[in-house]
Amino acid sequence: MCVDIVFEDNRWLTLGLQQLAGRATKETLEHVGLDADTFEITLLACDDFRIAELNGAFRDKSAPTNVLSWPSEERASKKDGEAPALPETVDTGEQNELGDIAISWGTCQREAVDSQKSMADHTVHLTVHGILHLLGYDHSRDKDATLMEQLETEILGKLGIADPYCV
């Protein structure tokens, strides 16, 4: 498994993002039945200004957000609440690309403080969330949201992180 991180905001270096993202990626992929060693993800560790630019360019929302994702291919199920098809692995001797994720320090930090969670735990949650998007999970429809939140909770539980949806 390879998580290639591009550090645009050096505050991410102080958090140990490589290790956190690696744990989140490995647990997420294995939880859905994939061999984590056969996949690659690129993670952009940026700030609110950069993620606002990306959010504007790709989602027509010119405000910062916590995490964005760009899957290498569309995998979402057409049926609300149905798990997406898992990506197939192609044995080319190289890792299979799942896609790209961007995560913003400022928004992540504010959310962690507001929810009284550690920055590390919130970062792992957002990384798991982004990876599930790369796998085709979404939360725009009710049953899809329920499925995605359940998976996040299960994966985070395996990592020793409390359910982020319990208030």
NORLINVEN-V902707 format. One record per backbone hydrogen bond with DSSP energy under -0.5 kcal/mol. NH is the residue of the N-H (numbers start at 1). CO is the residue of the C=O. E is the energy in kcal/mol with one decimal. If there is no record, write none. Layout:
{{NH & CO & E} {NH & CO & E}}
This chain:
{{2 & 39 & -2.0} {4 & 2 & -0.6} {4 & 41 & -2.8} {5 & 3 & -0.7} {6 & 43 & -2.8} {7 & 5 & -0.6} {8 & 6 & -0.9} {8 & 45 & -2.6} {9 & 45 & -1.8} {10 & 8 & -0.5} {12 & 9 & -1.7} {13 & 10 & -1.1} {14 & 10 & -0.6} {14 & 11 & -0.9} {15 & 12 & -1.2} {16 & 12 & -0.5} {16 & 13 & -0.7} {17 & 12 & -1.1} {19 & 16 & -0.5} {20 & 16 & -2.1} {21 & 17 & -3.1} {22 & 18 & -1.9} {23 & 19 & -2.4} {24 & 20 & -2.4} {25 & 21 & -2.5} {26 & 22 & -2.5} {27 & 23 & -2.4} {28 & 24 & -2.1} {29 & 25 & -2.6} {30 & 26 & -2.3} {31 & 27 & -2.0} {32 & 28 & -1.4} {33 & 30 & -1.2} {34 & 29 & -3.0} {36 & 34 & -0.9} {38 & 35 & -2.1} {39 & 36 & -1.4} {40 & 96 & -2.6} {41 & 2 & -2.5} {42 & 99 & -1.9} {43 & 4 & -2.8} {44 & 101 & -3.3} {45 & 6 & -2.7} {45 & 43 & -0.7} {46 & 44 & -0.9} {46 & 103 & -2.5} {51 & 47 & -2.3} {52 & 48 & -2.2} {53 & 49 & -1.7} {54 & 50 & -2.3} {55 & 51 & -2.9} {56 & 52 & -2.2} {57 & 53 & -2.5} {58 & 54 & -2.6} {59 & 55 & -2.1} {60 & 56 & -1.0} {61 & 55 & -1.6} {63 & 61 & -0.7} {68 & 102 & -2.4} {70 & 100 & -3.1} {72 & 98 & -3.0} {80 & 78 & -0.5} {82 & 79 & -2.0} {85 & 75 & -0.9} {91 & 89 & -0.5} {92 & 90 & -1.6} {92 & 94 & -0.6} {96 & 38 & -3.3} {98 & 40 & -2.8} {99 & 40 & -0.8} {100 & 70 & -2.3} {101 & 42 & -2.6} {102 & 68 & -2.4} {103 & 44 & -2.7} {104 & 66 & -2.2} {105 & 46 & -2.5} {108 & 104 & -2.0} {109 & 105 & -3.0} {110 & 106 & -2.4} {111 & 107 & -2.6} {112 & 108 & -2.3} {113 & 109 & -2.4} {114 & 110 & -2.9} {115 & 111 & -2.2} {116 & 113 & -1.2} {117 & 112 & -2.7} {122 & 118 & -2.4} {123 & 119 & -2.4} {124 & 120 & -2.4} {125 & 121 & -2.4} {126 & 122 & -2.6} {127 & 123 & -2.2} {128 & 124 & -2.8} {129 & 125 & -2.7} {130 & 126 & -2.5} {131 & 127 & -2.5} {132 & 128 & -2.5} {133 & 129 & -1.8} {134 & 130 & -1.9} {135 & 131 & -1.6} {136 & 133 & -1.5} {137 & 132 & -2.6} {145 & 141 & -2.6} {146 & 142 & -2.2} {147 & 143 & -2.3} {148 & 144 & -2.7} {149 & 145 & -2.8} {150 & 146 & -2.1} {151 & 147 & -2.2} {152 & 148 & -2.6} {153 & 149 & -2.5} {154 & 150 & -2.4} {155 & 151 & -2.9} {156 & 152 & -3.0} {157 & 153 & -2.1} {158 & 154 & -1.8} {159 & 155 & -1.1} {160 & 157 & -1.5} {161 & 156 & -3.0} {166 & 163 & -1.1} {167 & 165 & -0.5}}
